[in-house]
């Protein structure tokens, strides 16, 4: 298990360095996970908190911070009421495109050193052995 954790830490560190070098030094993996949750249709801060496994207050702080930096905006919820829908801005979509490209580049580089297909298969078996059948839980920022 140590090797699994070390591999994840090294990969995440290299990914974060490359994303910063591409002009997104103000973003961290938590922000990318937030962008993934918000996706194309957005979410309320409460829904974001549930997906990230954080308190509503923490989700509100994340949204406030990303809104100040121009990555998200709050819009009236389509169902009305006081709820707000948090949606991604063009800047966040641009970041996601850059991050996706970097992730694919890293994967292509690593394919020269390791059998990624076999690794995926083994990791899938490990995840299923640990979790069992059924839908997998959300990947949460616990690091």
C-alpha positions as CSV (number, residue, x, y, z in Angstrom):
1,X,0.0,0.0,0.0
2,X,2.9,2.3,0.6
3,X,3.9,2.1,-3.1
4,X,0.3,3.0,-4.1
5,X,0.3,6.1,-1.9
6,X,3.8,7.1,-3.0
7,X,2.9,6.7,-6.7
8,X,-0.2,8.8,-6.2
9,X,1.7,11.5,-4.3
10,X,4.4,11.7,-6.9
11,X,2.0,11.8,-9.8
12,X,-0.2,14.4,-8.1
13,X,2.9,16.5,-7.4
14,X,4.1,16.4,-11.0
15,X,0.6,17.2,-12.3
16,X,0.3,20.1,-9.9
17,X,3.7,21.5,-11.0
18,X,2.8,21.3,-14.7
19,X,-0.6,22.9,-14.2
20,X,1.1,25.8,-12.3
21,X,3.7,26.1,-15.0
22,X,0.9,26.4,-17.5
23,X,-0.4,29.5,-15.7
24,X,-2.6,28.1,-13.0
25,X,-0.4,28.4,-10.0
26,X,-3.4,29.7,-8.0
27,X,-5.2,26.4,-8.3
28,X,-4.8,23.2,-6.3
29,X,-6.2,19.7,-6.8
30,X,-9.1,20.5,-4.5
31,X,-10.1,23.2,-7.0
32,X,-10.0,20.8,-9.9
33,X,-12.1,18.3,-8.0
34,X,-14.6,21.2,-7.3
35,X,-14.7,22.0,-11.1
36,X,-15.4,18.3,-11.8
37,X,-18.3,18.3,-9.4
38,X,-19.7,21.5,-10.8
39,X,-19.3,20.1,-14.4
40,X,-21.5,21.5,-17.1
41,X,-24.7,22.0,-15.1
42,X,-23.4,23.4,-11.8
43,X,-24.5,22.5,-8.3
44,X,-25.5,24.2,-5.1
45,X,-23.0,24.8,-2.3
46,X,-24.8,22.1,-0.3
47,X,-24.5,19.6,-3.1
48,X,-20.8,20.5,-3.6
49,X,-20.2,19.9,0.2
50,X,-21.8,16.5,-0.1
51,X,-19.7,15.5,-3.1
52,X,-16.4,16.7,-1.6
53,X,-17.1,15.4,1.9
54,X,-16.7,18.8,3.5
55,X,-19.0,21.0,5.6
56,X,-21.4,23.4,4.0
57,X,-19.3,26.2,5.5
58,X,-16.1,24.8,3.9
59,X,-17.9,24.5,0.5
60,X,-19.1,28.1,0.9
61,X,-15.5,29.3,1.5
62,X,-14.2,27.3,-1.5
63,X,-17.0,28.9,-3.7
64,X,-16.3,32.4,-2.3
65,X,-12.6,32.0,-3.1
66,X,-13.1,30.7,-6.6
67,X,-15.7,33.4,-7.3
68,X,-13.3,36.1,-6.2
69,X,-10.7,34.7,-8.7
70,X,-13.2,34.4,-11.5
71,X,-13.5,30.6,-11.8
72,X,-17.2,30.3,-10.7
73,X,-20.2,32.5,-10.5
74,X,-23.5,32.1,-8.6
75,X,-26.7,32.2,-10.5
76,X,-30.4,32.0,-9.4
77,X,-31.4,28.4,-9.1
78,X,-33.7,27.2,-11.9
79,X,-36.2,25.9,-9.3
80,X,-36.4,29.3,-7.6
81,X,-36.1,30.1,-3.9
82,X,-33.1,31.4,-2.1
83,X,-30.7,28.7,-3.4
84,X,-28.0,29.6,-5.8
85,X,-26.5,27.5,-8.5
86,X,-22.7,27.6,-8.7
87,X,-21.5,27.3,-12.2
88,X,-18.1,27.3,-13.9
89,X,-16.9,30.4,-15.9
90,X,-14.9,30.3,-19.1
91,X,-11.7,30.5,-17.0
92,X,-12.6,27.3,-15.2
93,X,-13.4,25.5,-18.5
94,X,-10.1,26.7,-19.9
95,X,-8.3,25.4,-16.9
96,X,-10.0,22.0,-17.3
97,X,-8.9,21.8,-20.9
98,X,-5.3,22.5,-19.9
99,X,-5.4,20.1,-17.0
100,X,-6.8,17.3,-19.2
101,X,-4.1,17.8,-21.7
102,X,-1.4,17.7,-19.0
103,X,-2.9,14.5,-17.6
104,X,-2.9,12.8,-21.0
105,X,0.7,13.9,-21.6
106,X,1.7,12.5,-18.2
107,X,0.0,9.3,-19.0
108,X,1.7,9.0,-22.4
109,X,5.1,9.6,-20.7
110,X,4.4,7.0,-18.1
111,X,3.3,4.5,-20.7
112,X,7.0,4.3,-21.7
113,X,8.0,3.1,-18.2
114,X,5.1,1.0,-17.1
115,X,2.3,-1.2,-18.4
116,X,-0.6,1.2,-17.7
117,X,-3.2,-1.3,-18.9
118,X,-2.0,-3.9,-16.5
119,X,-1.8,-1.3,-13.7
120,X,-5.4,-0.2,-14.4
121,X,-6.5,-3.8,-14.3
122,X,-4.8,-4.5,-11.0
123,X,-6.0,-1.2,-9.4
124,X,-9.5,-2.0,-10.5
125,X,-9.3,-5.4,-8.8
126,X,-7.9,-3.8,-5.7
127,X,-10.6,-1.2,-5.6
128,X,-13.3,-3.9,-6.0
129,X,-11.7,-6.0,-3.3
130,X,-11.7,-3.1,-0.9
131,X,-15.1,-1.7,-1.8
132,X,-17.1,-4.6,-3.2
133,X,-19.6,-4.3,-6.0
134,X,-21.9,-1.4,-6.6
135,X,-21.3,2.2,-7.3
136,X,-18.0,3.6,-6.1
137,X,-17.9,6.5,-3.6
138,X,-16.8,9.9,-4.8
139,X,-13.1,10.6,-4.8
140,X,-12.7,13.1,-2.0
141,X,-9.8,15.4,-1.2
142,X,-8.5,13.7,2.0
143,X,-4.8,14.3,1.4
